[in-house]
Amino acid sequence: MGKPDLNEAYQSLHGKSVAIFFYYTQRKWQDGNTTKDECTPVVFENGKLIGWGSEFYEMRKKIDITVKQE
């Protein structure tokens, strides 16, 4: 797929490395800047693909935020 347009990474409380690559897939703004809402997220955990798409990304974020708050 090539180099992602945006990315983020963090260590989960369970000690797993989580990396999210964002690939530009749709234009929403005419400003020339690429934003996350114009991209498809691809989520990796310890180097393995575990899911993709905005719904999966949002669900994963909620799980990690809930775990951090407990």
PERAZI-V709501 format. One line per field, one symbol per residue. ss: DSSP state (H for helix, E for strand, C for the rest). psi: psi as a letter, one per 30 degrees, with the letter a starting at -180 (. if undefined). burial: + if it has 9 or more other ideal C-beta (glycine too) atoms within 8 Angstrom, else -. A space follows every 10 residues. Layout:
BEGIN
ss = ???
psi = ???
burial = ???
END
This chain:
BEGIN
ss = CCCCCEEEEE ECCCCCEEEE EEEECCCCCC CCCCCHHHEE EEEEECCEEE EECHHHHHHH HHHHHHHHHC
psi = faklelllll klfggkkkkk kkkkfkkekg ffkklefglk kkkkkhfkkf llleeeeeee eeeeeeeef.
burial = ---+-+---- -+----++++ +++------- -------+++ +++++----- -+---++--+ ---+--+---
END
